[in-house]
Amino acid sequence: MRVEQTDIADVFVLHPQVFGDHRGFFLESWNANTFKEVTGVESAFVQDNHSRSSKGVLRGLHYQIQQPQGKLVRVTQGRVFDVAVDLRRSSPTFGEWVGVELNGEEHQQLWVPPGCAHGFVVLSEVADFQYKTTDYYAPEYERCLRWDDPSISIRWPDSVVPKLSDKDQQGEIFANCETYP
């Protein structure tokens, strides 16, 4: 597995080794020892999630203020633009964002550590998005950073018109968001 450091500390793009031939492919999508070896992060996952969304659906930017979740995310079908925003006040990249395209052909994954907001927009007609979390979903602690906050200035792809849930339309601007130490 090859690891690529992003501009935010502890946010990594992981490129698994894929073995393919005329029959299809095989890859190891999760191995705790390999993950720790290439990232230095020791993590126990407690929940797996799977969503399917159509083109233009924007989910996020979500985080839990208590029971923060680390997320290992991947796309198994389609393409998304995936974003992490650093909400850790002690981090030198506090308030900054990174974005990466994930797709079902390249099989890359993104590690989003606890303390970051996370979201994505679907670029293909349909996308299956799967992710592991380091803590359980706790709706009472869930928060949403506004996807188009001008102080963060995420450069979402111009090719899609975002379709948002009611909850995501009500996201807080960065200045009003609860953050982490």
ZADO-1210 file (C-alpha; in nm, 4 decimals, padded with zeros to 6 digits):
<atoms>
<atom x="00.0000" y="00.0000" z="00.0000" code="MET" pos="1"/>
<atom x="00.1239" y="00.3432" z="-00.0912" code="ARG" pos="2"/>
<atom x="00.0339" y="00.6386" z="00.1326" code="VAL" pos="3"/>
<atom x="00.0113" y="00.9993" z="00.0169" code="GLU" pos="4"/>
<atom x="00.0202" y="01.2805" z="00.2751" code="GLN" pos="5"/>
<atom x="-00.2235" y="01.5675" z="00.2113" code="THR" pos="6"/>
<atom x="-00.1850" y="01.9306" z="00.3171" code="ASP" pos="7"/>
<atom x="-00.3619" y="01.8537" z="00.6468" code="ILE" pos="8"/>
<atom x="-00.1661" y="01.6641" z="00.9104" code="ALA" pos="9"/>
<atom x="-00.2983" y="01.3119" z="00.9623" code="ASP" pos="10"/>
<atom x="-00.5224" y="01.3125" z="00.6502" code="VAL" pos="11"/>
<atom x="-00.3900" y="01.0507" z="00.4089" code="PHE" pos="12"/>
<atom x="-00.4804" y="00.9107" z="00.0670" code="VAL" pos="13"/>
<atom x="-00.4157" y="00.5368" z="00.0606" code="LEU" pos="14"/>
<atom x="-00.3473" y="00.3520" z="-00.2637" code="HIS" pos="15"/>
<atom x="-00.3859" y="-00.0255" z="-00.2193" code="PRO" pos="16"/>
<atom x="-00.1998" y="-00.2766" z="-00.4287" code="GLN" pos="17"/>
<atom x="-00.4459" y="-00.4124" z="-00.6868" code="VAL" pos="18"/>
<atom x="-00.3950" y="-00.7493" z="-00.8528" code="PHE" pos="19"/>
<atom x="-00.5891" y="-00.7748" z="-01.1759" code="GLY" pos="20"/>
<atom x="-00.6178" y="-00.9863" z="-01.4858" code="ASP" pos="21"/>
<atom x="-00.8811" y="-01.0831" z="-01.7439" code="HIS" pos="22"/>
<atom x="-01.1000" y="-01.2297" z="-01.4651" code="ARG" pos="23"/>
<atom x="-01.1221" y="-00.9123" z="-01.2575" code="GLY" pos="24"/>
<atom x="-00.9212" y="-00.7855" z="-00.9605" code="PHE" pos="25"/>
<atom x="-00.8341" y="-00.8469" z="-00.5972" code="PHE" pos="26"/>
<atom x="-00.7251" y="-00.5963" z="-00.3340" code="LEU" pos="27"/>
<atom x="-00.6909" y="-00.5918" z="00.0401" code="GLU" pos="28"/>
<atom x="-00.9194" y="-00.3074" z="00.1500" code="SER" pos="29"/>
<atom x="-00.8291" y="-00.3213" z="00.5190" code="TRP" pos="30"/>
<atom x="-00.5378" y="-00.4587" z="00.7190" code="ASN" pos="31"/>
<atom x="-00.4721" y="-00.3102" z="01.0647" code="ALA" pos="32"/>
<atom x="-00.0996" y="-00.3906" z="01.0584" code="ASN" pos="33"/>
<atom x="-00.0448" y="-00.2366" z="00.7142" code="THR" pos="34"/>
<atom x="-00.2500" y="00.0720" z="00.8035" code="PHE" pos="35"/>
<atom x="-00.0423" y="00.1319" z="01.1173" code="LYS" pos="36"/>
<atom x="00.2824" y="00.0686" z="00.9288" code="GLU" pos="37"/>
<atom x="00.2127" y="00.3190" z="00.6489" code="VAL" pos="38"/>
<atom x="00.0289" y="00.5905" z="00.8475" code="THR" pos="39"/>
<atom x="00.1537" y="00.5510" z="01.2043" code="GLY" pos="40"/>
<atom x="-00.2112" y="00.5461" z="01.3158" code="VAL" pos="41"/>
<atom x="-00.3435" y="00.2634" z="01.5294" code="GLU" pos="42"/>
<atom x="-00.7187" y="00.2526" z="01.4904" code="SER" pos="43"/>
<atom x="-01.0025" y="00.0219" z="01.5855" code="ALA" pos="44"/>
<atom x="-01.3132" y="00.0441" z="01.3709" code="PHE" pos="45"/>
<atom x="-01.6560" y="-00.0158" z="01.5254" code="VAL" pos="46"/>
<atom x="-01.8999" y="00.0592" z="01.2426" code="GLN" pos="47"/>
<atom x="-01.9177" y="00.0228" z="00.8629" code="ASP" pos="48"/>
<atom x="-02.1498" y="00.2432" z="00.6551" code="ASN" pos="49"/>
<atom x="-02.2583" y="00.2333" z="00.2912" code="HIS" pos="50"/>
<atom x="-02.4464" y="00.5027" z="00.0999" code="SER" pos="51"/>
<atom x="-02.5597" y="00.5232" z="-00.2603" code="ARG" pos="52"/>
<atom x="-02.6197" y="00.8664" z="-00.4058" code="SER" pos="53"/>
<atom x="-02.7003" y="01.0151" z="-00.7441" code="SER" pos="54"/>
<atom x="-02.5085" y="01.2831" z="-00.9321" code="LYS" pos="55"/>
<atom x="-02.4883" y="01.6132" z="-00.7512" code="GLY" pos="56"/>
<atom x="-02.5802" y="01.4817" z="-00.4053" code="VAL" pos="57"/>
<atom x="-02.3630" y="01.6601" z="-00.1503" code="LEU" pos="58"/>
<atom x="-02.3422" y="01.5003" z="00.1930" code="ARG" pos="59"/>
<atom x="-02.1754" y="01.6982" z="00.4686" code="GLY" pos="60"/>
<atom x="-01.9753" y="01.8491" z="00.6076" code="LEU" pos="61"/>
<atom x="-02.0425" y="01.6266" z="00.9106" code="HIS" pos="62"/>
<atom x="-01.8634" y="01.5688" z="01.2399" code="TYR" pos="63"/>
<atom x="-01.9445" y="01.4647" z="01.5970" code="GLN" pos="64"/>
<atom x="-01.8402" y="01.7097" z="01.8673" code="ILE" pos="65"/>
<atom x="-01.8362" y="01.4273" z="02.1237" code="GLN" pos="66"/>
<atom x="-01.7466" y="01.0731" z="02.0258" code="GLN" pos="67"/>
<atom x="-01.5486" y="01.2112" z="01.7290" code="PRO" pos="68"/>
<atom x="-01.5141" y="00.9627" z="01.4475" code="GLN" pos="69"/>
<atom x="-01.2090" y="00.8801" z="01.2445" code="GLY" pos="70"/>
<atom x="-01.3262" y="00.7651" z="00.8999" code="LYS" pos="71"/>
<atom x="-01.1616" y="00.5456" z="00.6385" code="LEU" pos="72"/>
<atom x="-01.3627" y="00.6214" z="00.3251" code="VAL" pos="73"/>
<atom x="-01.3724" y="00.4755" z="-00.0248" code="ARG" pos="74"/>
<atom x="-01.5862" y="00.4645" z="-00.3361" code="VAL" pos="75"/>
<atom x="-01.6681" y="00.1190" z="-00.4723" code="THR" pos="76"/>
<atom x="-01.8694" y="00.2405" z="-00.7726" code="GLN" pos="77"/>
<atom x="-01.8675" y="00.5812" z="-00.9405" code="GLY" pos="78"/>
<atom x="-01.6777" y="00.9011" z="-00.8565" code="ARG" pos="79"/>
<atom x="-01.6950" y="01.1581" z="-00.5777" code="VAL" pos="80"/>
<atom x="-01.5058" y="01.4679" z="-00.4720" code="PHE" pos="81"/>
<atom x="-01.4283" y="01.4049" z="-00.1046" code="ASP" pos="82"/>
<atom x="-01.3419" y="01.6812" z="00.1454" code="VAL" pos="83"/>
<atom x="-01.1987" y="01.6998" z="00.4978" code="ALA" pos="84"/>
<atom x="-01.1876" y="02.0236" z="00.7006" code="VAL" pos="85"/>
<atom x="-00.9568" y="02.0490" z="01.0022" code="ASP" pos="86"/>
<atom x="-01.1546" y="02.1573" z="01.3111" code="LEU" pos="87"/>
<atom x="-00.8731" y="02.0960" z="01.5639" code="ARG" pos="88"/>
<atom x="-00.7746" y="02.4325" z="01.7186" code="ARG" pos="89"/>
<atom x="-00.4365" y="02.2882" z="01.8202" code="SER" pos="90"/>
<atom x="-00.3562" y="02.1945" z="01.4600" code="SER" pos="91"/>
<atom x="-00.1404" y="02.4181" z="01.2373" code="PRO" pos="92"/>
<atom x="-00.3985" y="02.3580" z="00.9613" code="THR" pos="93"/>
<atom x="-00.7036" y="02.4553" z="01.1705" code="PHE" pos="94"/>
<atom x="-00.9768" y="02.5823" z="00.9377" code="GLY" pos="95"/>
<atom x="-00.8113" y="02.4469" z="00.6237" code="GLU" pos="96"/>
<atom x="-00.9532" y="02.1883" z="00.3842" code="TRP" pos="97"/>
<atom x="-00.8300" y="01.9203" z="00.1469" code="VAL" pos="98"/>
<atom x="-01.0216" y="01.7605" z="-00.1367" code="GLY" pos="99"/>
<atom x="-00.9505" y="01.4523" z="-00.3421" code="VAL" pos="100"/>
<atom x="-01.1402" y="01.2641" z="-00.6105" code="GLU" pos="101"/>
<atom x="-01.2132" y="00.9050" z="-00.5109" code="LEU" pos="102"/>
<atom x="-01.3406" y="00.6519" z="-00.7616" code="ASN" pos="103"/>
<atom x="-01.4254" y="00.2861" z="-00.7970" code="GLY" pos="104"/>
<atom x="-01.1612" y="00.2228" z="-01.0624" code="GLU" pos="105"/>
<atom x="-00.8524" y="00.3368" z="-00.8704" code="GLU" pos="106"/>
<atom x="-00.9719" y="00.1988" z="-00.5328" code="HIS" pos="107"/>
<atom x="-00.7984" y="00.4699" z="-00.3294" code="GLN" pos="108"/>
<atom x="-00.9142" y="00.5476" z="00.0243" code="GLN" pos="109"/>
<atom x="-00.9040" y="00.8602" z="00.2379" code="LEU" pos="110"/>
<atom x="-00.8257" y="00.8556" z="00.6103" code="TRP" pos="111"/>
<atom x="-01.0084" y="01.1405" z="00.7869" code="VAL" pos="112"/>
<atom x="-00.8949" y="01.1564" z="01.1513" code="PRO" pos="113"/>
<atom x="-01.1161" y="01.2477" z="01.4466" code="PRO" pos="114"/>
<atom x="-01.1411" y="01.6253" z="01.4693" code="GLY" pos="115"/>
<atom x="-01.2176" y="01.6863" z="01.1025" code="CYS" pos="116"/>
<atom x="-01.5478" y="01.7580" z="00.9303" code="ALA" pos="117"/>
<atom x="-01.6119" y="01.5364" z="00.6287" code="HIS" pos="118"/>
<atom x="-01.8294" y="01.5497" z="00.3195" code="GLY" pos="119"/>
<atom x="-01.8472" y="01.4615" z="-00.0477" code="PHE" pos="120"/>
<atom x="-02.0292" y="01.5423" z="-00.3694" code="VAL" pos="121"/>
<atom x="-02.1123" y="01.2805" z="-00.6335" code="VAL" pos="122"/>
<atom x="-01.9575" y="01.3410" z="-00.9772" code="LEU" pos="123"/>
<atom x="-02.0853" y="01.0299" z="-01.1596" code="SER" pos="124"/>
<atom x="-02.4458" y="00.9306" z="-01.2324" code="GLU" pos="125"/>
<atom x="-02.4399" y="00.7100" z="-00.9190" code="VAL" pos="126"/>
<atom x="-02.1788" y="00.6442" z="-00.6515" code="ALA" pos="127"/>
<atom x="-02.1527" y="00.3822" z="-00.3796" code="ASP" pos="128"/>
<atom x="-01.9617" y="00.5277" z="-00.0843" code="PHE" pos="129"/>
<atom x="-01.8383" y="00.3057" z="00.1980" code="GLN" pos="130"/>
<atom x="-01.6590" y="00.3960" z="00.5171" code="TYR" pos="131"/>
<atom x="-01.5419" y="00.2593" z="00.8482" code="LYS" pos="132"/>
<atom x="-01.5660" y="00.4669" z="01.1671" code="THR" pos="133"/>
<atom x="-01.3682" y="00.4617" z="01.4905" code="THR" pos="134"/>
<atom x="-01.6709" y="00.5484" z="01.7046" code="ASP" pos="135"/>
<atom x="-02.0437" y="00.4902" z="01.6814" code="TYR" pos="136"/>
<atom x="-02.2857" y="00.7315" z="01.5199" code="TYR" pos="137"/>
<atom x="-02.4338" y="00.9550" z="01.7899" code="ALA" pos="138"/>
<atom x="-02.6978" y="01.1871" z="01.6408" code="PRO" pos="139"/>
<atom x="-02.7121" y="01.4009" z="01.9543" code="GLU" pos="140"/>
<atom x="-02.3460" y="01.4993" z="01.8972" code="TYR" pos="141"/>
<atom x="-02.3601" y="01.5353" z="01.5201" code="GLU" pos="142"/>
<atom x="-02.2788" y="01.8778" z="01.3824" code="ARG" pos="143"/>
<atom x="-02.2711" y="02.0145" z="01.0294" code="CYS" pos="144"/>
<atom x="-02.0339" y="02.2746" z="00.8890" code="LEU" pos="145"/>
<atom x="-02.1895" y="02.4660" z="00.6014" code="ARG" pos="146"/>
<atom x="-02.0599" y="02.3233" z="00.2725" code="TRP" pos="147"/>
<atom x="-02.0265" y="02.6667" z="00.1080" code="ASP" pos="148"/>
<atom x="-01.8865" y="02.8662" z="00.4000" code="ASP" pos="149"/>
<atom x="-01.7022" y="03.1628" z="00.2453" code="PRO" pos="150"/>
<atom x="-01.4299" y="03.1668" z="00.5128" code="SER" pos="151"/>
<atom x="-01.3327" y="02.8070" z="00.4273" code="ILE" pos="152"/>
<atom x="-01.3757" y="02.8564" z="00.0485" code="SER" pos="153"/>
<atom x="-01.3884" y="02.4932" z="-00.0601" code="ILE" pos="154"/>
<atom x="-01.3475" y="02.4708" z="-00.4372" code="ARG" pos="155"/>
<atom x="-01.6197" y="02.2190" z="-00.5160" code="TRP" pos="156"/>
<atom x="-01.6256" y="02.0962" z="-00.8790" code="PRO" pos="157"/>
<atom x="-01.8167" y="02.3277" z="-01.1108" code="ASP" pos="158"/>
<atom x="-01.9606" y="02.0314" z="-01.3017" code="SER" pos="159"/>
<atom x="-02.2390" y="01.9591" z="-01.0499" code="VAL" pos="160"/>
<atom x="-02.5226" y="02.1503" z="-00.8899" code="VAL" pos="161"/>
<atom x="-02.5321" y="02.0360" z="-00.5254" code="PRO" pos="162"/>
<atom x="-02.8416" y="01.8533" z="-00.3978" code="LYS" pos="163"/>
<atom x="-02.8571" y="01.8854" z="-00.0193" code="LEU" pos="164"/>
<atom x="-03.0640" y="01.7335" z="00.2593" code="SER" pos="165"/>
<atom x="-03.2612" y="01.9707" z="00.4806" code="ASP" pos="166"/>
<atom x="-03.0104" y="01.9035" z="00.7598" code="LYS" pos="167"/>
<atom x="-02.7120" y="01.9915" z="00.5414" code="ASP" pos="168"/>
<atom x="-02.8807" y="02.3109" z="00.4185" code="GLN" pos="169"/>
<atom x="-02.8916" y="02.4216" z="00.7834" code="GLN" pos="170"/>
<atom x="-02.5150" y="02.3766" z="00.8411" code="GLY" pos="171"/>
<atom x="-02.3360" y="02.6316" z="01.0600" code="GLU" pos="172"/>
<atom x="-02.0810" y="02.8739" z="00.9268" code="ILE" pos="173"/>
<atom x="-01.7255" y="02.8098" z="01.0465" code="PHE" pos="174"/>
<atom x="-01.7229" y="03.1085" z="01.2856" code="ALA" pos="175"/>
<atom x="-02.0206" y="02.9571" z="01.4755" code="ASN" pos="176"/>
<atom x="-01.9129" y="02.5897" z="01.4661" code="CYS" pos="177"/>
<atom x="-01.8172" y="02.3955" z="01.7715" code="GLU" pos="178"/>
<atom x="-01.4581" y="02.2829" z="01.7280" code="THR" pos="179"/>
<atom x="-01.2068" y="02.0564" z="01.9013" code="TYR" pos="180"/>
<atom x="-00.9218" y="02.1510" z="02.1330" code="PRO" pos="181"/>
</atoms>
